[in-house]
């Protein structure tokens, strides 16, 4: 992906990332522009502790992510924007993706259970049929959400059941911390 980020990739099998130890940056650290099809497979035990600007399995995406499961994610550190699947997203389609685990950032401005920050001037990006059971904690003032920290995407048929905690003057939501796009047929049940 680092040498050719704009084509189609598929995850052929489940993968246990515990053998990789702790990542100090996103495993896919360049901007991804293609399509990543998980084929319903899962990546388990992804562990990242980082001070990078964007943190997640993918650092930054302007493409399509489909049918990927992340189990027992653990993300921490002092980075600015974090999500289990991806840190920052522009004009991205996220379909049928989910995550479980925890994200606890010491100094972040935006934290989401699946996506940290999604940007789209025309609300071209979307999150469909995706969900999380991720506990999200950002002790300083931040935008934090169970599914997305800060979103201008359209969100449809998605939910979050994990807890969300932010510091004083933060913006928290069970589903989205700070929303600018549309939300339809979606819900949150976490504290």
N, C-alpha and C positions, 0 to 999 in steps of 0.2 A: 504494500500500500504506500509506503514512503516514496518509492520510485515511480509509482504509477497510480495516483490517487483518484483518477476520474473514470474508472471502469467498473465492471460488475464483479463482486466477490461473494462467495457463499461459504458459510461455516458448515463443514461436512460432518462434524461430530461434536458431541459435548466435550467441554474442556475444563479441567480442574486447574485453575491458575495458582493454587497454593504452591506448586512446584517452582513458580517463578519468584517466590519471596515477595518482598514489598517493593512496589514501583515508586520511584521518586518523581515521576511525571506520567502523563497519560500514555498508556501502551501504544496507542495510535496517535502520535504527537504532531503530525502535520495536518493541514486542512484536508478533509476527505470530501471529494466532489462527486463520487460515483454512487453505486447502489451496493449496500451490504445486506445480503439475504441470510438470515440466521437459520432458515429451514426448520424452525421450531427447536433448534438446539440451544443448550444453556452453557454459559460460562459461570463457574462457581468459584467462590473464595478469592475474588479479585481484591487485592489489598493495595491501596495507594496512600502514601503520605507525602504531600508536596506543598511547595510554596509558589508554584507556577500560577500564572494569571488564570488559565482555564484548566480544569481538572475533570477527568472522567475516563471511561474506556476510550472514547474518542475525545480528543482535545477540542476540535472544531469541525462542524459538518455543514456543507451546503449540497446535500444530495438526498439519498433515501436510505433509511434504516428500517428493516422489516423482520418481524418474527424472531427476535433475539430475546433470550431470557438471561438475566443476571441473578444468581443466587448467592446469598451471604456476602454481599459487597461490604467492604469496610474502607471508608475514605476519611482521611483526616489531614491536618496540617494548617497552613496559614495562607493558602491560595485565595484569590479574590472571588472566583466564580466556579462552582462545583455542582456536578450532577453525576449519578452513577453511570448512565449511558454516555452522556456527553456534557461537556462544559458549556460551550457556546454554539448556537445554531442559527444559520441564516437560510431562509427559503428551503427548509428541510421537510420532508415527509417522513413521519415516524409512525409506523403501522404495526400493531400487534406485538409491541415490546413491553417487557416488564422487568421489575427489579425487586429484590428483598435485601435487607441488611441495614446498614447505618452510615450516616454521613455526619461528622462533627467537625466543623471548621472553626479555628480560633479567631480568624481575622477576616472572614469572607464578607463580601457585600451582597452576593446573590448565591443561594443554595436551593437546589431542588432534588427531590427523590429520584427522578429520572433524568431531567434536563435542568441545567443551571439557568441559562438565559437563552431565550429564543427571540430573535429579532427579525422583523419583516415589515417594511414600510407599508406594504399593501396587504398584509395578512396572508401572504402566499403560502407560508408554511402551515403544517397541520400535524396534530397528534390524534391518532384514531385507534380505538380498541386497545389501549395501553393502560397499564396499572402498576402500582407500587405498594409495597409493604416495607417502607424504609423509614426509620426514625431519623429526623432531620434536626440538627441543632447548630445554631449560629449565635453564640453568646453576645456578640456586639450587635449594634444596629444593623439590620440586614433585611433583604427581601427573601423570605423562605417559604417554600410550599412543598407539600407532600408529593406532588407530581412535577411541578415546574416552579422554580424560584421567581422568575420574571418572564412573562409571556406576552407576545403580541401575535401568537399563532392562533388558529382556530382549533379548538379541542372538542372532540366528539367521542361519545361512548367510552369514556375513560374514568378511572377512579383511583383514589389513594386511601389507604387505611392506616398508615403509620402516623406517629406523633410528630408535631412540628413545634420547635421552641426557638424564639429569638430574644435578643436583649431589648433593653429599653429603647423606645422610639423605632423599633423595627416594624416591618410589615410582614405579617404571617397569615397564611391561609392553609387550610387542610388540603386543598387541591392546588392552589396557586397563590404565591405571595403577593405579586403585583401583576394585574391582568390588563391587557390592552386589546386582545382579540376576542372572538366569540367563544362561548362555552355552551355546549348542548348535550343533553342526556348524559351528564357526568356528575360524580358525587365524591364526597370524602366523609370518612367516619372516624378518623383518628383524632386524638386529643390536640 
